[in-house]
Amino acid sequence: MNGSFPPPWVKRVALAIWNGMANAQRAILIACAAFVTALVFSEVWMRYIFHYPGMEVEEVAALAAFWLYFVGAIYGSYERSHIKAELVHLVIRKPRGYAMVRVITSLITLGLAVTMCYWGCDYFIWGITQWEVSRVLRWPMVYTQASIFIGALFMSFYFLVELVIYVRQVLGKAPIVMPYQER
């Protein structure tokens, strides 16, 4: 044993899980987007060509859209492509100071995501206890409500990973990349 920590096999397993999660998110996004598109297309045909209200299609589309939105938010957190207004590098030119600001903003982002996770969990538990069902198909609404909690949970995880990366930069254990160097 070479004494490295963690052992190489742990790194391989962690990387496989990390990449597997990203691939699953991409697959869910593609499937949900195609499904919602097909549902909206079919609903237009049903309403305007066949004069059928198609309320059940709206319920299915809402369920798929909720999952599409929240898995999209998860994937945006994974890619770090979520909306952010980053102008700090124009004011703070020193890489270490910039990294400190990124730690603070990551802490705030993580705090907000954890708060959303807490509220999403409450809403999910409430959905289980109340067991609301949709009007037409009588599907449990908890299927839709679960997307909020699961989305917030995974976003919190990715924001925690981002925070760890920035803390490592501040501590000098990882290189600091300024925005003008990212191109």
C-alpha positions as CSV (number, residue, x, y, z in Angstrom):
1,M,0.0,0.0,0.0
2,N,1.4,3.4,-1.0
3,G,-0.3,5.2,1.9
4,S,-2.4,7.5,-0.2
5,F,-5.6,8.8,1.3
6,P,-8.2,8.1,0.2
7,P,-7.2,4.8,-1.5
8,P,-7.3,5.0,-5.3
9,W,-10.3,2.6,-5.5
10,V,-12.4,5.0,-3.3
11,K,-11.6,7.8,-5.8
12,R,-12.6,5.6,-8.7
13,V,-15.9,4.6,-7.0
14,A,-16.7,8.2,-6.0
15,L,-15.9,9.4,-9.6
16,A,-18.2,6.7,-11.0
17,I,-21.0,7.8,-8.7
18,W,-20.4,11.4,-9.5
19,N,-20.5,10.8,-13.3
20,G,-23.4,8.4,-13.0
21,M,-25.5,11.0,-11.2
22,A,-24.7,13.6,-13.9
23,N,-25.6,11.0,-16.7
24,A,-28.9,10.2,-14.9
25,Q,-29.7,13.9,-14.6
26,R,-29.1,14.4,-18.3
27,A,-31.2,11.4,-19.2
28,I,-34.1,12.6,-17.0
29,L,-33.8,16.1,-18.5
30,I,-34.0,14.8,-22.1
31,A,-36.8,12.4,-21.3
32,C,-38.9,15.0,-19.5
33,A,-38.3,17.7,-22.1
34,A,-39.3,15.3,-24.9
35,F,-42.3,14.1,-22.9
36,V,-43.6,17.6,-22.0
37,T,-43.1,18.7,-25.6
38,A,-45.1,15.7,-26.9
39,L,-47.8,16.3,-24.3
40,V,-48.2,20.0,-25.2
41,F,-48.3,19.1,-28.9
42,S,-50.9,16.4,-28.3
43,E,-52.9,18.8,-26.1
44,V,-53.1,21.4,-28.8
45,W,-54.3,18.8,-31.2
46,M,-56.9,17.5,-28.8
47,R,-58.2,20.9,-28.0
48,Y,-58.2,22.6,-31.3
49,I,-58.6,19.8,-33.8
50,F,-60.7,17.3,-31.9
51,H,-62.4,19.7,-29.4
52,Y,-61.5,17.5,-26.5
53,P,-60.5,19.3,-23.3
54,G,-57.8,16.8,-22.3
55,M,-57.5,17.8,-18.6
56,E,-55.7,14.5,-17.9
57,V,-52.9,15.6,-20.3
58,E,-52.5,18.8,-18.3
59,E,-52.0,16.8,-15.0
60,V,-49.4,14.6,-16.6
61,A,-47.7,17.6,-18.1
62,A,-47.6,19.4,-14.8
63,L,-46.0,16.3,-13.1
64,A,-43.4,16.0,-15.9
65,A,-42.7,19.7,-15.9
66,F,-42.1,19.9,-12.1
67,W,-39.5,17.1,-12.5
68,L,-38.0,18.8,-15.6
69,Y,-37.6,22.2,-13.7
70,F,-36.1,20.7,-10.6
71,V,-33.8,18.2,-12.3
72,G,-32.8,21.2,-14.5
73,A,-32.0,23.2,-11.3
74,I,-30.0,20.2,-10.0
75,Y,-28.0,20.0,-13.2
76,G,-27.4,23.7,-13.3
77,S,-26.0,23.4,-9.7
78,Y,-23.8,20.5,-10.9
79,E,-22.5,22.4,-13.9
80,R,-22.3,25.7,-11.9
81,S,-24.2,27.3,-14.7
82,H,-27.0,28.6,-12.4
83,I,-27.7,32.4,-12.5
84,K,-25.1,34.5,-10.7
85,A,-24.0,38.1,-10.9
86,E,-20.3,37.9,-10.5
87,L,-18.6,41.2,-10.6
88,V,-16.4,40.8,-7.5
89,H,-13.3,40.0,-9.6
90,L,-13.5,43.6,-11.0
91,V,-13.1,45.0,-7.5
92,I,-10.9,42.4,-5.8
93,R,-7.9,41.6,-7.9
94,K,-6.0,39.4,-5.5
95,P,-6.8,35.7,-6.1
96,R,-6.9,34.8,-2.3
97,G,-9.3,37.7,-1.5
98,Y,-11.4,36.7,-4.5
99,A,-11.5,33.1,-3.2
100,M,-12.6,34.4,0.3
101,V,-15.5,36.2,-1.3
102,R,-16.4,33.0,-3.2
103,V,-16.4,31.1,0.1
104,I,-18.8,33.7,1.6
105,T,-21.2,33.6,-1.4
106,S,-21.1,29.8,-1.4
107,L,-22.0,29.8,2.2
108,I,-25.0,32.0,1.5
109,T,-26.0,29.9,-1.5
110,L,-25.7,26.7,0.6
111,G,-27.7,28.3,3.4
112,L,-30.5,29.2,1.0
113,A,-30.5,25.8,-0.6
114,V,-30.6,24.1,2.8
115,T,-33.5,26.3,3.8
116,M,-35.3,25.4,0.6
117,C,-34.5,21.7,1.4
118,Y,-36.0,22.1,4.8
119,W,-39.2,23.7,3.4
120,G,-39.3,21.1,0.6
121,C,-39.0,18.3,3.2
122,D,-41.9,19.8,5.2
123,Y,-44.0,20.1,2.1
124,F,-43.2,16.6,1.1
125,I,-44.1,15.2,4.5
126,W,-47.3,17.3,4.5
127,G,-48.1,15.8,1.1
128,I,-47.6,12.3,2.5
129,T,-49.8,12.9,5.5
130,Q,-52.6,14.7,3.6
131,W,-52.4,12.4,0.5
132,E,-53.9,14.9,-1.9
133,V,-54.8,13.5,-5.3
134,S,-55.1,15.2,-8.6
135,R,-58.6,16.1,-9.8
136,V,-58.9,14.0,-13.0
137,L,-56.4,11.1,-12.8
138,R,-56.5,10.9,-9.0
139,W,-52.7,10.6,-8.8
140,P,-51.1,11.4,-5.5
141,M,-49.8,15.0,-5.5
142,V,-46.8,13.8,-3.5
143,Y,-45.2,12.6,-6.8
144,T,-45.0,16.3,-7.8
145,Q,-44.2,17.6,-4.3
146,A,-41.2,15.1,-4.1
147,S,-39.5,16.9,-7.0
148,I,-39.2,20.1,-4.8
149,F,-37.6,18.3,-1.9
150,I,-35.3,16.0,-4.0
151,G,-34.3,19.0,-6.2
152,A,-33.4,21.1,-3.1
153,L,-31.5,18.2,-1.6
154,F,-29.3,17.6,-4.6
155,M,-28.7,21.3,-5.1
156,S,-27.6,21.6,-1.5
157,F,-25.2,18.7,-2.1
158,Y,-23.7,20.4,-5.2
159,F,-23.4,23.7,-3.4
160,L,-21.7,22.0,-0.5
161,V,-19.2,20.5,-3.0
162,E,-18.7,24.0,-4.4
163,L,-18.1,25.4,-1.0
164,V,-15.5,22.7,-0.2
165,I,-13.6,23.5,-3.5
166,Y,-13.5,27.2,-2.6
167,V,-12.4,26.6,1.0
168,R,-9.6,24.4,-0.4
169,Q,-8.6,27.3,-2.7
170,V,-8.5,29.7,0.3
171,L,-6.3,27.2,2.2
172,G,-3.9,26.9,-0.7
173,K,-4.8,23.3,-1.4
174,A,-6.2,24.0,-4.9
175,P,-5.3,26.6,-7.5
176,I,-7.5,29.7,-7.6
177,V,-8.9,30.5,-11.1
178,M,-10.0,34.1,-11.6
179,P,-12.9,34.6,-14.0
180,Y,-10.7,36.3,-16.6
181,Q,-8.5,33.2,-16.6
182,E,-11.4,30.7,-17.2
183,R,-11.6,31.3,-21.0
